[in-house]
């Protein structure tokens, strides 16, 4: 029986550690666990729900701030087809001199489309922060880190 990426993601951390030697430092699908900065994806939380949670968090932060301190953001919601440039991530957030792009994915098995990868590469070349995130919690952490770094 082949150990697929889907089976690997359903395994407990203890079982993953036990079977990791079978794959060297890589999990099925060639994803390197040691260098992966992302926390494990939340199970059962659809991408749309995570996006909504993140948008609500930004709105809550803005409700606590004066109009001059509010966090500007753009959400390309998933309830209708976006009219934005193909490949544009789901969110843009401006915080304390940082411009952050967030592409939400359901889990690690979801890859960027060709257009999304081109956008990500363009951001990298222009030194813009672009993150593929798997939960609202991960996106919130990135915003808080950028806010703490300042200009």
C-alpha positions as semicolon CSV with decimal commas, in nm:
position;residue;x (nm);y (nm);z (nm)
1;X;0,000;0,000;0,000
2;X;0,132;0,344;-0,095
3;X;0,144;0,613;0,173
4;X;-0,020;0,908;-0,002
5;X;-0,015;1,274;0,097
6;X;-0,379;1,250;0,209
7;X;-0,306;0,956;0,440
8;X;0,003;1,134;0,573
9;X;-0,203;1,443;0,667
10;X;-0,455;1,227;0,856
11;X;-0,182;1,064;1,064
12;X;-0,105;1,180;1,417
13;X;0,225;1,367;1,469
14;X;0,359;1,061;1,651
15;X;0,281;0,834;1,356
16;X;0,427;1,087;1,112
17;X;0,750;1,089;1,314
18;X;0,752;0,706;1,321
19;X;0,715;0,677;0,941
20;X;0,921;0,980;0,840
21;X;1,235;0,766;0,802
22;X;1,058;0,580;0,523
23;X;1,055;0,908;0,327
24;X;1,381;1,061;0,451
25;X;1,317;1,425;0,540
26;X;1,020;1,449;0,305
27;X;0,658;1,363;0,340
28;X;0,467;1,217;0,047
29;X;0,441;1,483;-0,221
30;X;0,800;1,603;-0,152
31;X;0,701;1,860;0,111
32;X;0,990;1,909;0,354
33;X;0,855;1,901;0,710
34;X;1,172;2,040;0,867
35;X;1,168;2,362;0,663
36;X;0,790;2,410;0,641
37;X;0,704;2,731;0,833
38;X;0,330;2,664;0,832
39;X;0,146;2,505;1,121
40;X;-0,056;2,196;1,034
41;X;-0,373;2,289;0,846
42;X;-0,698;2,294;1,037
43;X;-0,908;1,994;0,949
44;X;-1,262;2,052;0,827
45;X;-1,238;2,432;0,808
46;X;-1,319;2,530;0,452
47;X;-1,121;2,807;0,287
48;X;-1,423;3,038;0,269
49;X;-1,481;3,010;0,645
50;X;-1,115;3,091;0,718
51;X;-1,130;3,395;0,489
52;X;-1,446;3,515;0,660
53;X;-1,287;3,472;1,003
54;X;-0,985;3,674;0,895
55;X;-1,202;3,952;0,748
56;X;-1,401;3,965;1,072
57;X;-1,079;3,990;1,272
58;X;-0,960;4,288;1,063
59;X;-1,301;4,455;1,102
60;X;-1,286;4,400;1,478
61;X;-0,938;4,558;1,490
62;X;-1,069;4,855;1,293
63;X;-1,362;4,899;1,532
64;X;-1,107;4,957;1,810
65;X;-0,907;5,218;1,616
66;X;-0,960;5,576;1,515
67;X;-1,033;5,638;1,148
68;X;-0,669;5,745;1,091
69;X;-0,533;5,422;1,241
70;X;-0,758;5,175;1,065
71;X;-0,612;4,883;0,871
72;X;-0,696;4,909;0,500
73;X;-0,778;4,576;0,338
74;X;-0,929;4,428;0,024
75;X;-1,102;4,092;0,019
76;X;-1,173;3,912;-0,302
77;X;-1,457;3,712;-0,152
78;X;-1,527;3,363;-0,279
79;X;-1,905;3,404;-0,314
80;X;-1,867;3,536;-0,671
81;X;-1,607;3,537;-0,944
82;X;-1,354;3,814;-0,888
83;X;-1,308;4,090;-1,144
84;X;-0,950;4,143;-1,022
85;X;-0,643;4,063;-1,231
86;X;-0,611;3,683;-1,271
87;X;-0,396;3,539;-0,994
88;X;-0,469;3,820;-0,746
89;X;-0,465;3,676;-0,393
90;X;-0,775;3,663;-0,174
91;X;-0,665;3,949;0,057
92;X;-0,447;4,257;0,059
93;X;-0,375;4,420;0,395
94;X;-0,180;4,740;0,462
95;X;-0,030;4,760;0,811
96;X;0,238;4,987;0,957
97;X;0,423;5,042;0,630
98;X;0,379;4,684;0,506
99;X;0,176;4,561;0,215
100;X;0,069;4,198;0,270
101;X;-0,093;3,968;0,015
102;X;-0,269;3,654;0,139
103;X;-0,375;3,356;-0,068
104;X;-0,590;3,120;0,139
105;X;-0,577;2,748;0,062
106;X;-0,783;2,471;0,218
107;X;-0,480;2,249;0,287
108;X;-0,133;2,161;0,164
109;X;-0,267;1,953;-0,124
110;X;-0,407;2,270;-0,286
111;X;-0,152;2,426;-0,518
112;X;-0,134;2,777;-0,662
113;X;-0,276;2,810;-1,011
114;X;-0,042;2,923;-1,288
115;X;-0,177;3,280;-1,260
116;X;-0,143;3,277;-0,880
117;X;0,216;3,155;-0,905
118;X;0,299;3,434;-1,152
119;X;0,149;3,689;-0,911
120;X;0,346;3,539;-0,619
121;X;0,669;3,556;-0,819
122;X;0,601;3,918;-0,922
123;X;0,547;4,007;-0,554
124;X;0,873;3,836;-0,463
125;X;1,064;4,021;-0,737
126;X;0,920;4,355;-0,619
127;X;0,993;4,270;-0,252
128;X;0,624;4,262;-0,163
129;X;0,510;4,023;0,109
130;X;0,301;3,737;-0,027
131;X;0,183;3,450;0,191
132;X;-0,001;3,128;0,120
133;X;-0,194;3,060;0,440
134;X;-0,411;2,774;0,557
135;X;-0,604;2,940;0,839
136;X;-0,725;3,277;0,964
137;X;-0,498;3,227;1,265
138;X;-0,191;3,209;1,041
139;X;-0,289;3,526;0,851
140;X;-0,356;3,712;1,177
141;X;-0,012;3,614;1,304
142;X;0,149;3,753;0,987
143;X;-0,038;4,085;1,024
144;X;0,061;4,114;1,389
145;X;0,427;4,042;1,304
146;X;0,427;4,308;1,030
147;X;0,265;4,557;1,265
148;X;0,531;4,491;1,530
149;X;0,816;4,536;1,276
150;X;0,702;4,883;1,178
151;X;0,864;5,065;0,888
